[in-house]
Amino acid sequence: MKFMSSIELGYGRERISLVDEGGRFEVLAPEDETADAPLSDAEMGALIDDPVDSQPLEDIISPNESVLIVVSDATRATASGQVVNLLVRRLVQLGVAPHDLRVIFATGIHRPVNVAEKRELLTPFVLQRIRTLDHNADDAAQHVQLGTTEGGTPIELNRALAEHDHVILTGAINFHYFAGFTGGRKSICPGLASARTVAATHMQALDFETGGRRAGVGAGRLDGNAVHEECERIAAEVAPSFLVNTWTNERGEAVRLYAGDWRVAHRLACAEYADAHALKIAEKRSLVVAACGGWPHDINLIQAHKTLDMAAHACTEGGTIILVAECADGTGRADFLRWFEAENSHALAARLRDSYAVNGQTAWSLLTKAERFNVQLVSRLDADEVRRMRMTPARTIEDALAQAGGGGDAHGYVMPHGARFMPLVA
């Protein structure tokens, strides 16, 4: 935790400053940022060669076999360009023909990845040489049906997963507000699942009898988390051959890499991530300024909500949270605002019980926080849309502070790294 007079915050692809001449704000960030040094290709290659609870790639993949590499979409910072480049070169060395190599984007129910984003996610070298596939959660022709889970969830996945000899998962580890963590099984479910399967797994996060979260569901939780467990059951139907998951720094560079068994390596990555990214605080405070860390974390409001969820861990009930999120892509879904027609979060929960939708749950989670806190949103969103979501619009941090009454003389927190760090009261 640090004290400083001018605090730089990510906003889209730019930086904005919060001036703190009075020393009112404590920055919630790690004391030692040397761990943010990016891994070199050689360091990453050595980690891939020493996998966790798995044979090395050369003992798994034979010449002339086909391989599908699963890559996150543009809403995630995963260092995929570096990771996929290394994997493609390694697989070709092992005898996999370029025409038997494909990359598929795990978009889940998000919008498709555009050409410019593909170039950035994969590098021009890979994009020019390897065929890419686009997942559509609403296109039944893309999906293969693999039965149902014991809980009755339909297992409908992109058929490309069944059409290749091997599936390699890539992605990054972060906290997730109801799945516990990103990475691992999420590349398959929800990443490459049908909309029906995504909805059935995500609704496990809600307890419709109480109108709140199901016990065991939350950020940083895997054991007893119904959403994580159901997604993992579905991913097991694919039996991925290998996993490469990273931690990334604020610049989106890989600083840690975990390779190996898709379950064991992922669980190890999550455990170590939680240990390194929990920030102990002595108390909650009535004023919290939380930035998402810039693009792509604030690409839209649905993604930015993850930062709001973390900020709620540091703010007293009824306090002010200033969320700094550009939201260049708007809310993230054209139909997102319709959920806020509900009178309050209890009414919205009842609506979800009768007609569940994944983004309705995100809207419910956002609305519960807007009811608990005074949320000031610094963004490019239309002011009327922000008010419909029960938040107060602002164009600058200074405007937000003024609208919140400047926070009085209260000391507050600044969270510059979005959802990467979880505040915990010691």
C-alpha positions as CSV (number, residue, x, y, z in Angstrom):
1,M,0.0,0.0,0.0
2,K,1.4,3.4,-1.0
3,F,0.8,7.1,-0.5
4,M,1.4,9.6,-3.3
5,S,0.2,13.0,-4.5
6,S,-0.6,12.2,-8.2
7,I,-2.0,8.8,-9.0
8,E,-2.0,7.5,-12.6
9,L,-5.0,5.5,-13.7
10,G,-5.7,3.5,-16.8
11,Y,-8.6,4.8,-18.9
12,G,-9.1,2.9,-22.2
13,R,-5.8,3.1,-24.0
14,E,-4.8,6.3,-22.2
15,R,-3.9,7.4,-18.6
16,I,-5.6,10.0,-16.4
17,S,-4.5,11.4,-13.1
18,L,-6.0,11.7,-9.7
19,V,-4.4,14.6,-7.9
20,D,-4.2,14.0,-4.1
21,E,-2.4,16.9,-2.6
22,G,-3.9,16.4,0.8
23,G,-2.7,12.8,1.0
24,R,-6.3,11.6,1.6
25,F,-6.0,8.5,-0.5
26,E,-4.2,5.2,0.2
27,V,-3.4,3.3,-3.0
28,L,-4.2,-0.4,-2.8
29,A,-1.3,-1.9,-4.7
30,P,1.4,-4.4,-3.9
31,E,4.5,-3.0,-2.1
32,D,6.8,-4.9,-4.5
33,E,6.1,-4.6,-8.2
34,T,9.2,-6.4,-9.4
35,A,7.1,-9.4,-10.0
36,D,5.5,-7.4,-12.9
37,A,8.6,-8.0,-15.1
38,P,7.5,-9.8,-18.2
39,L,8.7,-13.3,-19.1
40,S,11.0,-13.8,-22.0
41,D,10.3,-16.3,-24.8
42,A,13.0,-18.5,-23.3
43,E,11.5,-18.4,-19.8
44,M,8.1,-19.2,-21.1
45,G,9.5,-22.0,-23.2
46,A,11.2,-23.5,-20.2
47,L,8.0,-23.5,-18.2
48,I,6.1,-25.2,-21.1
49,D,8.8,-27.8,-21.1
50,D,8.4,-28.5,-17.4
51,P,4.6,-29.0,-17.2
52,V,2.5,-29.5,-14.0
53,D,1.2,-33.1,-13.6
54,S,1.5,-33.7,-17.3
55,Q,3.7,-35.2,-20.0
56,P,5.6,-32.7,-22.1
57,L,4.0,-31.7,-25.4
58,E,6.4,-33.9,-27.4
59,D,5.1,-37.0,-25.6
60,I,1.4,-36.0,-26.1
61,I,1.3,-34.8,-29.7
62,S,2.5,-36.9,-32.7
63,P,3.3,-35.8,-36.2
64,N,0.4,-35.3,-38.5
65,E,-2.2,-35.0,-35.7
66,S,-4.5,-32.0,-35.6
67,V,-4.5,-29.4,-32.9
68,L,-7.0,-26.8,-31.8
69,I,-5.7,-23.9,-29.7
70,V,-8.3,-22.1,-27.7
71,V,-7.7,-18.4,-27.2
72,S,-9.6,-15.8,-25.2
73,D,-11.3,-12.9,-26.9
74,A,-10.5,-9.2,-26.9
75,T,-12.1,-8.7,-23.4
76,R,-9.2,-10.5,-21.8
77,A,-5.5,-9.6,-21.4
78,T,-3.8,-12.9,-21.6
79,A,-0.5,-12.3,-23.5
80,S,-1.9,-14.6,-26.1
81,G,0.3,-13.2,-28.9
82,Q,3.4,-14.4,-27.2
83,V,1.9,-17.7,-25.9
84,V,0.3,-18.8,-29.2
85,N,3.4,-17.8,-31.2
86,L,5.5,-20.1,-29.0
87,L,2.9,-22.9,-29.2
88,V,2.6,-22.7,-33.0
89,R,6.3,-22.9,-33.5
90,R,6.7,-25.7,-31.0
91,L,3.8,-27.8,-32.6
92,V,5.2,-27.3,-36.1
93,Q,8.6,-28.5,-34.9
94,L,6.8,-31.6,-33.5
95,G,5.5,-32.4,-37.0
96,V,2.0,-30.8,-36.9
97,A,1.3,-29.4,-40.3
98,P,0.1,-25.8,-40.4
99,H,-3.1,-26.8,-42.1
100,D,-3.8,-29.2,-39.2
101,L,-3.4,-26.3,-36.7
102,R,-6.4,-24.0,-35.9
103,V,-7.1,-21.3,-33.4
104,I,-10.6,-20.7,-32.1
105,F,-11.7,-17.7,-30.1
106,A,-13.6,-18.5,-26.9
107,T,-16.1,-15.7,-27.1
108,G,-18.9,-17.3,-25.1
109,I,-21.9,-15.0,-25.5
110,H,-19.6,-12.0,-26.3
111,R,-19.5,-10.3,-29.7
112,P,-17.2,-11.8,-32.4
113,V,-13.5,-10.9,-32.5
114,N,-12.8,-8.5,-35.4
115,V,-9.8,-8.6,-37.7
116,A,-7.8,-5.9,-35.9
117,E,-8.3,-7.7,-32.6
118,K,-7.3,-11.0,-34.1
119,R,-4.1,-9.4,-35.3
120,E,-3.4,-8.1,-31.8
121,L,-4.4,-11.3,-30.0
122,L,-2.3,-13.6,-32.3
123,T,0.3,-11.4,-34.0
124,P,0.3,-11.0,-37.8
125,F,2.8,-13.9,-38.0
126,V,0.3,-16.4,-36.7
127,L,-2.8,-14.8,-38.3
128,Q,-1.3,-15.1,-41.7
129,R,-0.3,-18.7,-41.3
130,I,-3.0,-20.4,-39.1
131,R,-6.7,-20.7,-39.8
132,T,-8.9,-19.1,-37.2
133,L,-12.4,-20.1,-36.2
134,D,-15.2,-17.9,-34.7
135,H,-17.5,-19.3,-32.1
136,N,-21.2,-18.3,-32.1
137,A,-23.1,-19.4,-29.0
138,D,-26.4,-18.9,-30.8
139,D,-25.6,-21.0,-33.9
140,A,-26.9,-24.5,-33.3
141,A,-25.2,-25.7,-36.4
142,Q,-21.8,-25.0,-34.8
143,H,-22.6,-27.2,-31.7
144,V,-22.3,-30.9,-30.9
145,Q,-24.5,-32.3,-28.2
146,L,-22.7,-34.5,-25.6
147,G,-25.6,-35.3,-23.3
148,T,-26.3,-33.6,-19.9
149,T,-24.5,-33.3,-16.6
150,E,-25.9,-35.0,-13.5
151,G,-27.5,-31.7,-12.6
152,G,-29.3,-31.6,-15.9
153,T,-27.2,-29.0,-17.7
154,P,-27.2,-29.6,-21.5
155,I,-23.6,-30.1,-22.8
156,E,-23.6,-28.3,-26.1
157,L,-20.1,-27.3,-27.3
158,N,-18.5,-26.0,-30.5
159,R,-18.0,-29.1,-32.7
160,A,-14.4,-28.0,-33.5
161,L,-13.5,-29.4,-30.0
162,A,-14.5,-32.8,-31.2
163,E,-13.0,-32.5,-34.7
164,H,-9.4,-32.2,-33.6
165,D,-7.0,-34.8,-32.1
166,H,-5.9,-32.4,-29.4
167,V,-7.2,-29.3,-27.7
168,I,-4.8,-26.9,-26.0
169,L,-6.3,-24.3,-23.7
170,T,-4.8,-20.8,-23.2
171,G,-5.9,-17.9,-21.1
172,A,-5.2,-15.8,-18.0
173,I,-5.9,-16.1,-14.3
174,N,-7.9,-13.3,-12.6
175,F,-10.5,-13.2,-9.9
176,H,-14.0,-13.7,-11.3
177,Y,-17.0,-12.4,-9.3
178,F,-19.0,-15.7,-9.4
179,A,-16.9,-18.3,-11.1
180,G,-14.1,-17.8,-8.6
181,F,-11.3,-17.4,-11.2
182,T,-10.9,-17.0,-14.9
183,G,-8.8,-19.4,-17.0
184,G,-8.8,-23.2,-17.1
185,R,-12.2,-24.7,-17.8
186,K,-13.7,-21.3,-18.7
187,S,-12.0,-21.6,-22.1
188,I,-14.5,-24.4,-22.8
189,C,-17.5,-23.4,-20.7
190,P,-18.6,-20.7,-21.2
191,G,-16.0,-19.9,-23.9
192,L,-17.1,-22.4,-26.5
193,A,-20.5,-23.4,-25.2
194,S,-23.9,-22.8,-26.6
195,A,-26.0,-20.0,-25.1
196,R,-28.3,-22.6,-23.5
197,T,-25.3,-24.3,-21.8
198,V,-23.9,-20.9,-20.7
199,A,-27.2,-19.9,-19.1
200,A,-27.7,-23.2,-17.3
201,T,-24.2,-23.1,-15.7
202,H,-24.3,-19.4,-14.8
203,M,-27.7,-19.6,-13.2
204,Q,-26.0,-21.8,-10.6
205,A,-24.7,-18.6,-9.1
206,L,-28.1,-17.5,-7.8
207,D,-30.2,-18.8,-4.9
208,F,-33.7,-18.0,-6.2
209,E,-35.3,-18.7,-2.8
210,T,-33.3,-16.0,-1.1
211,G,-32.9,-13.7,-4.1
212,G,-29.1,-13.6,-3.5
213,R,-25.9,-15.4,-4.3
214,R,-25.8,-19.2,-3.8
215,A,-23.6,-20.3,-0.9
216,G,-20.0,-21.0,-2.0
217,V,-20.2,-18.8,-5.1
218,G,-17.9,-15.7,-5.2
219,A,-14.5,-14.3,-6.2
220,G,-11.5,-16.4,-5.3
221,R,-13.6,-19.5,-4.6
222,L,-13.4,-22.9,-6.3
223,D,-14.2,-25.5,-3.7
224,G,-18.0,-25.7,-3.2
225,N,-18.5,-23.2,-6.0
226,A,-21.4,-24.6,-8.1
227,V,-20.6,-22.5,-11.2
228,H,-17.0,-23.6,-11.3
229,E,-17.8,-27.2,-10.6
230,E,-20.4,-27.4,-13.4
231,C,-18.2,-25.7,-15.9
232,E,-15.4,-28.1,-15.0
233,R,-17.7,-31.1,-15.5
234,I,-18.5,-29.9,-19.0
235,A,-14.9,-29.2,-19.9
236,A,-14.0,-32.7,-18.8
237,E,-16.1,-34.0,-21.7
238,V,-13.6,-32.5,-24.1
239,A,-10.6,-33.8,-22.1
240,P,-8.1,-31.1,-23.2
241,S,-4.6,-32.4,-23.8
242,F,-2.7,-29.4,-22.4
243,L,-3.1,-26.0,-20.8
244,V,-1.1,-22.8,-20.8
245,N,-2.4,-20.1,-18.4
246,T,-0.7,-16.9,-17.5
247,W,-0.8,-14.0,-15.0
248,T,-0.4,-10.7,-16.7
249,N,0.7,-7.3,-15.5
250,E,-1.1,-4.0,-16.1
251,R,0.4,-3.8,-19.6
252,G,-1.0,-7.2,-20.5
253,E,2.4,-8.9,-20.5
254,A,2.8,-12.4,-19.1
255,V,4.6,-12.4,-15.7
256,R,3.8,-16.0,-14.6
257,L,3.0,-19.0,-16.7
258,Y,1.5,-22.4,-15.7
259,A,1.5,-25.2,-18.2
260,G,0.4,-28.8,-17.9
261,D,-2.8,-30.7,-16.9
262,W,-5.8,-28.5,-17.6
263,R,-7.2,-29.0,-14.1
264,V,-4.2,-29.4,-11.9
265,A,-2.1,-26.6,-13.4
266,H,-5.1,-24.3,-13.4
267,R,-5.9,-25.0,-9.7
268,L,-2.2,-24.3,-8.8
269,A,-2.3,-21.1,-10.8
270,C,-5.4,-19.9,-9.0
271,A,-4.1,-20.8,-5.5
272,E,-0.9,-18.9,-6.0
273,Y,-2.7,-16.0,-7.7
274,A,-5.0,-15.7,-4.7
275,D,-2.0,-15.6,-2.3
276,A,-0.2,-12.9,-4.3
277,H,-3.3,-10.8,-5.1
278,A,-5.1,-10.5,-1.8
279,L,-4.4,-7.0,-0.3
280,K,-4.9,-6.8,3.5
281,I,-6.7,-3.6,4.7
282,A,-7.3,-2.6,8.3
283,E,-10.8,-1.3,7.6
284,K,-13.3,-0.4,4.9
285,R,-13.6,3.3,4.0
286,S,-16.4,5.5,2.8
287,L,-14.7,6.6,-0.4
288,V,-13.1,4.3,-3.0
289,V,-11.8,5.3,-6.5
290,A,-11.5,2.1,-8.6
291,A,-10.0,2.0,-12.1
292,C,-10.2,-1.0,-14.3
293,G,-6.6,-0.7,-15.4
294,G,-7.5,0.5,-18.9
295,W,-8.2,-1.5,-22.1
296,P,-9.3,-4.2,-22.4
297,H,-10.6,-4.4,-18.8
298,D,-12.8,-1.4,-19.4
299,I,-13.8,-2.2,-23.0
300,N,-17.5,-2.2,-21.9
301,L,-19.5,-2.0,-18.7
302,I,-20.1,-5.7,-18.4
303,Q,-16.3,-6.2,-18.1
304,A,-15.9,-3.1,-15.9
305,H,-18.4,-4.4,-13.4
306,K,-15.8,-6.9,-12.2
307,T,-13.8,-3.9,-10.9
308,L,-16.9,-2.5,-9.2
309,D,-17.3,-5.9,-7.5
310,M,-13.8,-5.7,-6.1
311,A,-14.2,-2.1,-5.0
312,A,-17.3,-3.2,-2.9
313,H,-14.9,-5.2,-0.7
314,A,-13.2,-2.0,0.4
315,C,-16.1,0.4,0.8
316,T,-18.4,0.9,3.8
317,E,-22.1,0.4,3.3
318,G,-23.6,3.6,1.9
319,G,-20.2,4.9,0.9
320,T,-19.1,6.3,-2.5
321,I,-17.4,4.2,-5.2
322,I,-16.0,6.1,-8.2
323,L,-15.6,3.6,-11.0
324,V,-13.2,4.7,-13.8
325,A,-14.1,2.8,-17.0
326,E,-14.0,4.3,-20.5
327,C,-16.5,1.7,-21.9
328,A,-15.6,2.4,-25.6
329,D,-17.9,-0.5,-26.6
330,G,-20.8,0.7,-24.5
331,T,-22.5,-1.5,-22.1
332,G,-21.3,-4.7,-23.8
333,R,-24.7,-5.9,-25.0
334,A,-27.5,-4.1,-26.9
335,D,-30.1,-5.6,-24.6
336,F,-28.3,-5.0,-21.3
337,L,-30.2,-1.9,-20.3
338,R,-33.6,-3.6,-20.4
339,W,-32.8,-5.5,-17.2
340,F,-32.9,-2.2,-15.4
341,E,-36.6,-1.7,-16.0
342,A,-37.0,-3.7,-12.8
343,E,-38.0,-1.6,-9.8
344,N,-35.1,-2.9,-7.7
345,S,-32.7,-5.9,-7.4
346,H,-35.3,-8.1,-5.7
347,A,-37.7,-7.6,-8.6
348,L,-34.9,-8.3,-11.0
349,A,-34.0,-11.5,-9.2
350,A,-37.6,-12.6,-9.5
351,R,-37.5,-11.8,-13.2
352,L,-34.4,-13.9,-13.6
353,R,-36.1,-16.8,-11.8
354,D,-38.8,-16.8,-14.4
355,S,-36.7,-16.0,-17.4
356,Y,-32.9,-16.4,-16.8
357,A,-30.2,-14.8,-19.0
358,V,-26.5,-14.5,-18.3
359,N,-26.3,-10.7,-18.7
360,G,-29.4,-10.3,-16.5
361,Q,-27.3,-11.8,-13.7
362,T,-24.6,-9.2,-14.4
363,A,-27.2,-6.5,-14.3
364,W,-28.5,-7.9,-11.0
365,S,-25.0,-7.9,-9.5
366,L,-24.4,-4.3,-10.7
367,L,-27.8,-3.1,-9.4
368,T,-27.2,-4.6,-5.9
369,K,-24.1,-2.5,-5.7
370,A,-25.8,0.6,-7.0
371,E,-28.3,0.1,-4.2
372,R,-25.7,-0.4,-1.5
373,F,-23.3,2.4,-2.5
374,N,-23.3,5.8,-4.2
375,V,-21.7,4.7,-7.5
376,Q,-20.2,7.5,-9.6
377,L,-19.2,6.3,-13.1
378,V,-16.5,8.1,-15.0
379,S,-17.0,6.8,-18.6
380,R,-18.0,7.6,-22.2
381,L,-21.5,6.1,-21.7
382,D,-24.6,8.2,-22.3
383,A,-25.5,10.0,-19.1
384,D,-29.2,8.9,-19.3
385,E,-28.1,5.2,-19.7
386,V,-25.9,5.5,-16.6
387,R,-28.8,6.9,-14.6
388,R,-31.0,4.1,-15.8
389,M,-28.5,1.7,-14.2
390,R,-28.9,3.7,-10.9
391,M,-25.4,5.2,-11.1
392,T,-24.4,8.8,-11.4
393,P,-22.6,9.8,-14.6
394,A,-19.4,11.9,-14.6
395,R,-16.8,12.8,-17.3
396,T,-13.8,13.3,-14.9
397,I,-12.8,12.0,-11.5
398,E,-12.9,15.6,-10.3
399,D,-16.6,15.9,-11.4
400,A,-17.3,12.6,-9.6
401,L,-15.7,13.8,-6.4
402,A,-17.6,17.1,-6.6
403,Q,-20.9,15.3,-7.1
404,A,-20.2,13.0,-4.2
405,G,-19.6,16.1,-2.0
406,G,-15.9,15.7,-2.3
407,G,-16.0,12.9,0.1
408,G,-15.8,15.4,3.0
409,D,-12.6,15.0,5.0
410,A,-12.8,11.2,4.8
411,H,-9.7,9.3,3.8
412,G,-10.3,6.9,0.9
413,Y,-8.7,4.1,-1.1
414,V,-7.6,4.1,-4.7
415,M,-7.6,0.8,-6.6
416,P,-5.6,1.3,-9.9
417,H,-5.5,-2.3,-11.0
418,G,-9.1,-3.1,-11.4
419,A,-10.1,-6.6,-10.6
420,R,-6.6,-7.9,-10.3
421,F,-6.4,-7.4,-6.5
422,M,-8.9,-8.3,-3.8
423,P,-9.1,-6.1,-0.7
424,L,-9.6,-8.2,2.5
425,V,-10.1,-6.7,5.9
426,A,-7.4,-8.2,8.2
